[in-house]
C-alpha cells in the first residue's frame, strides 16, 4: 500500500487512461499507442510506444 500512496495525481490519471480506460482487453493493453488527450506524455507515448511494442512482440515479452 505504501507504493500506491506515492503515486501523484498525474500518475493516477495516466493509469486510468492507459489501463482502466484502455479499450483493449487484459493481455492486449500494449496495443494502445496513445490516449486521446493532447499533452506531452501522450505525444511521447504515441511516438515511442510502437517501437517498444515491436521489441516486446519480437522477443516474446
Rosetta blueprint (number, residue, H / E / L):
1 X L
2 X H
3 X H
4 X H
5 X H
6 X L
7 X L
8 X L
9 X H
10 X H
11 X H
12 X H
13 X H
14 X H
15 X H
16 X H
17 X H
18 X H
19 X H
20 X H
21 X L
22 X L
23 X L
24 X L
25 X L
26 X L
27 X L
28 X L
29 X H
30 X H
31 X H
32 X L
33 X L
34 X L
35 X L
36 X L
37 X L
38 X L
39 X L
40 X H
41 X H
42 X H
43 X H
44 X H
45 X H
46 X H
47 X H
48 X H
49 X H
50 X H
51 X H
52 X H
53 X H
54 X H
55 X H
56 X H
57 X H
58 X H
59 X L
60 X L
61 X L
